[in-house]
């Protein structure tokens, strides 16, 4: 049991240290995007005024979000196109038929036993 626990902990530590640089990169990128947005707002505020700058930056961010959502939606639609052939269902195996066959046999034998009909 201790071997399993040490293997799980070792795997968790390894996964954490592999995931840490990616998470750090995403977080730093998000902070950088925030600074770029603030910079764009400050530059627009001096030329357009605070209200129009807020509207312009907010509108640009909304357009970016809509564009990303549309891009995501079209990728999902392409991956599930109606022209693609559906994979054939796997043939039924004996294991999937075992439970109904067992239930039928048990009910049949029980019915024969209860009626004392012993024609075998």
N, C-alpha and C positions, 0 to 999 in steps of 0.2 A: 504494500500500500504506500509505503514511503517512497518507493521508486517511482510510482505513478505520480505522486504529488510533486516530487522533485522534477520530473519530466514536464509536468504541466506548468509549474512555476518557471522552469527554464525556457519553455516555449513562449510563455507570456512575456517574460523579460526580453527575449529576442524580438518578438513582434513589436513590443513597445519601442525599443530602440530603433527598429526599422521604420516605424510609423512617425516617430518624433520629428525627423527632418521634414517630412512632407507636411505635417500639421504646422510646424513652424513657418514653412514657406507660405502656406495658405494664409496664416495669420498675418505675416509681414506684408503679403500682397494686399490683404484687406485693409490694413492700416495705410498702406501706400495709396490705395484707391480712395480712401477717405481724405487723405491730404490733397490729392489731385482734385477731388470734388470741392474741398474748401478753397483751394487756390483758384479754381474756375469761378466759384461764387464771388470771391473777393475781387477778381479782375472784372467780372461783369457788374459788380455793385458800383464800382467807380464810374463805369461808362453808362449803365442803364438805370441805376438806382436799385435799392434793396428789394423792392417788390418784384420788379421785372427780372432781376437776377435770380431770385428764388424761384420764380415761375420757369425761367429758362433752364436752370439746373435740375429742378424737379421734373420738368417735362422731358429733358434729355435722359434722365435716369429711368423714367417710366418707359420711354421708347426703347431703351436698352433692355429693360426687363421683358417687355412684350416681344422684342426680337428674339431674345434667348428662349422664351417659352414657345414661340412659333417654331424655332429651330429644333427644339427638343421634341415638339409634337410631330413635326415632319419626319424626324428620324424614327420615331416610334411607329408612324404609319408606314414608312418604307420597310421597316423590319417585319411588319405583319401585313404584307400586301395580299389582296384577295386572289391574285394570280398564282401565288406560290402554292405548290402542292402540299397538302397536309400530310404529315407522316402517317404511314399505315399503323393501325393499332397492332400491338404485339399479339401474337396468337395466345389464346388462353392455355394456361398450363394445367397440369393435373392438380397442382396445389390450390389454384383458384376454384376448382370444381370439387375439392374434397369436402368442404364444409356443407354445401347443400346435399351432396350425395350421402354424407354421414347422417345428416338430419332426416333425410328421406328413409334411409335404411333403418334407422332407429325407430322412426314412427311406424314403419311397416312391420317390423318385428314386434313392437309393442302391441300393435293392433292385433296381430295374429295370436300373440300370447294371451291377450285379454279375451279373445273370442274362443280360445281353446281350439283353434283350427290348426291342426298340425299336418298339413299336406305338404311334406317336403320331399 
